[in-house]
């Protein structure tokens, strides 16, 4: 299984949050990368903090519409995500599902009966890296989204793969898997 953060991994990120389907724009190559993962036999889920809900920037109906757009664009490529998991809480809510806490990843592991030690979690922020480590998953950092800021502030990360974007990670993963 491969678990993906959403903003900055699948779609362009914004410091002002992605608040509508119109603002949700896929990163070049990301949807095709998901198609390649599915074609290679991987299950693919999303694990994303969506504190814009708690902040009142959008409602669940809008978030459903954003995810609906993502799912339609993937369906046009003949694939579907195996699940979309998100934390609706804000930073002060002290929940267990908001990354860097591992709750979303642990929930995915329970729901799919998977071993996180063999599961990649692909993100673009330090909280993604921390969540993967706390859950016992295999972290991957992308330079897309907030990835360069993460590398500048916390890097370099010699103990995990770092790739330019999701397409590059998937290309390497599938290439190594064939050998």
C-alpha positions as CSV (number, residue, x, y, z in Angstrom):
1,X,0.0,0.0,0.0
2,X,1.0,3.6,-0.6
3,X,-0.6,6.4,1.5
4,X,-0.4,9.9,0.1
5,X,-0.8,13.3,1.7
6,X,-3.1,15.4,-0.5
7,X,-2.1,19.0,-0.7
8,X,1.4,19.4,-2.1
9,X,1.6,15.8,-3.2
10,X,-1.4,15.2,-5.4
11,X,-2.5,18.8,-5.9
12,X,-0.9,22.2,-5.8
13,X,-0.8,23.6,-2.3
14,X,-1.7,27.0,-1.0
15,X,-0.8,28.7,2.3
16,X,-4.4,30.1,2.1
17,X,-5.8,26.5,2.0
18,X,-7.5,24.8,-0.8
19,X,-11.1,26.0,-0.2
20,X,-13.0,25.0,-3.4
21,X,-13.0,22.5,-6.3
22,X,-11.7,25.3,-8.6
23,X,-8.7,25.9,-6.3
24,X,-7.9,22.1,-6.4
25,X,-5.4,21.7,-9.3
26,X,-3.4,18.5,-9.8
27,X,0.4,18.7,-9.8
28,X,1.7,17.7,-13.2
29,X,2.1,13.9,-13.4
30,X,0.5,13.2,-10.0
31,X,-2.8,11.6,-11.3
32,X,-0.8,9.5,-13.8
33,X,1.5,8.4,-11.0
34,X,-1.5,7.2,-9.0
35,X,-2.7,5.3,-12.1
36,X,0.8,3.7,-12.4
37,X,0.7,2.7,-8.7
38,X,-2.7,1.1,-9.2
39,X,-1.6,-0.6,-12.4
40,X,1.4,-2.0,-10.5
41,X,-1.0,-3.6,-7.9
42,X,-0.7,-1.1,-5.1
43,X,-3.7,0.0,-3.0
44,X,-3.6,3.8,-2.7
45,X,-5.2,5.9,0.0
46,X,-5.0,9.6,1.0
47,X,-4.3,10.8,4.6
48,X,-4.7,14.6,4.9
49,X,-5.1,17.3,7.5
50,X,-8.1,19.5,6.6
51,X,-8.1,22.1,9.4
52,X,-9.9,24.5,7.0
53,X,-13.0,22.7,8.2
54,X,-12.3,23.6,11.9
55,X,-11.3,27.1,10.8
56,X,-14.6,27.7,9.0
57,X,-12.9,28.2,5.6
58,X,-15.1,25.5,4.0
59,X,-17.7,23.0,5.0
60,X,-17.9,19.2,4.6
61,X,-20.0,19.5,1.5
62,X,-17.3,21.6,-0.2
63,X,-14.6,19.2,1.0
64,X,-16.7,16.4,-0.6
65,X,-16.9,18.4,-3.8
66,X,-13.1,18.9,-3.8
67,X,-12.5,15.1,-3.3
68,X,-15.2,14.5,-5.9
69,X,-13.2,16.4,-8.5
70,X,-10.1,14.5,-7.6
71,X,-11.9,11.2,-7.9
72,X,-13.5,12.2,-11.3
73,X,-10.1,13.1,-12.7
74,X,-8.7,9.7,-11.5
75,X,-11.8,7.9,-12.9
76,X,-11.0,9.5,-16.3
77,X,-7.7,7.6,-16.1
78,X,-9.5,4.4,-15.2
79,X,-8.6,4.3,-11.5
80,X,-10.0,5.0,-8.1
81,X,-8.4,5.6,-4.7
82,X,-9.0,2.9,-2.1
83,X,-9.9,5.5,0.5
84,X,-9.7,9.1,1.5
85,X,-9.0,9.8,5.2
86,X,-8.8,13.3,6.7
87,X,-8.5,15.1,10.0
88,X,-11.2,17.8,10.3
89,X,-9.7,19.3,13.4
90,X,-7.6,22.4,14.1
91,X,-4.2,22.5,15.7
92,X,-5.6,23.3,19.1
93,X,-8.1,20.4,19.2
94,X,-5.4,18.0,20.4
95,X,-6.9,15.1,18.5
96,X,-5.1,11.8,17.6
97,X,-5.8,12.1,13.9
98,X,-4.0,15.4,13.1
99,X,-0.6,14.8,11.7
100,X,2.1,14.7,13.1
101,X,0.1,12.3,15.3
102,X,-0.2,8.9,13.6
103,X,-4.0,8.4,14.0
104,X,-5.0,8.6,10.3
105,X,-2.2,6.1,9.4
106,X,-3.2,3.8,12.2
107,X,-6.8,3.9,11.1
108,X,-5.9,3.0,7.5
109,X,-3.8,0.1,8.8
110,X,-6.8,-1.2,10.8
111,X,-9.2,-0.7,8.0
112,X,-7.0,-2.5,5.4
113,X,-5.3,-5.0,7.7
114,X,-1.9,-3.9,6.6
115,X,1.6,-3.7,8.2
116,X,2.7,-0.1,8.2
117,X,6.4,-1.2,8.2
118,X,5.9,-2.1,4.6
119,X,3.7,0.8,3.7
120,X,5.0,4.1,2.1
121,X,3.6,7.4,3.3
122,X,4.4,10.1,0.9
123,X,4.2,13.7,2.1
124,X,5.7,17.2,1.6
125,X,5.9,18.4,5.2
126,X,7.7,17.6,8.4
127,X,4.4,16.6,10.1
128,X,4.0,14.0,7.4
129,X,7.5,12.6,8.1
130,X,6.8,12.6,11.8
131,X,3.4,10.9,11.4
132,X,5.0,8.2,9.2
133,X,7.8,7.6,11.8
134,X,5.4,7.5,14.7
135,X,3.1,5.0,12.9
136,X,6.1,2.9,11.9
137,X,5.4,3.5,8.2
138,X,8.1,4.2,5.5
139,X,8.3,8.0,5.0
140,X,9.0,9.6,1.7
141,X,9.4,13.4,1.3
142,X,8.6,15.2,-1.9
143,X,10.1,18.6,-2.8
144,X,6.7,19.7,-4.3
145,X,4.3,21.6,-2.1
146,X,6.0,22.6,1.1
147,X,8.8,20.1,0.6
148,X,11.5,22.5,-0.2
149,X,10.6,24.6,2.9
150,X,10.7,21.3,4.9
151,X,14.1,20.4,3.6
152,X,15.5,23.9,4.2
153,X,14.2,23.9,7.8
154,X,14.7,20.2,8.9
155,X,16.9,18.5,6.2
156,X,18.8,16.9,4.9
157,X,17.1,13.5,5.5
158,X,19.6,10.8,5.0
159,X,17.3,8.1,6.4
160,X,14.5,8.3,3.8
161,X,13.9,8.9,0.1
162,X,13.4,12.4,-1.1
163,X,12.0,13.0,-4.6
164,X,11.0,16.0,-6.7
165,X,7.4,15.0,-7.0
166,X,5.0,12.0,-6.8
167,X,5.7,11.0,-10.5
168,X,9.4,10.7,-9.7
169,X,8.8,8.7,-6.6
170,X,6.4,6.3,-8.3
171,X,8.8,5.9,-11.3
172,X,11.6,4.9,-8.9
173,X,9.4,2.6,-6.8
174,X,8.2,0.7,-9.7
175,X,11.6,0.5,-11.4
176,X,13.2,-0.9,-8.2
177,X,10.3,-3.3,-7.6
178,X,11.0,-4.9,-11.0
179,X,14.6,-5.7,-10.1
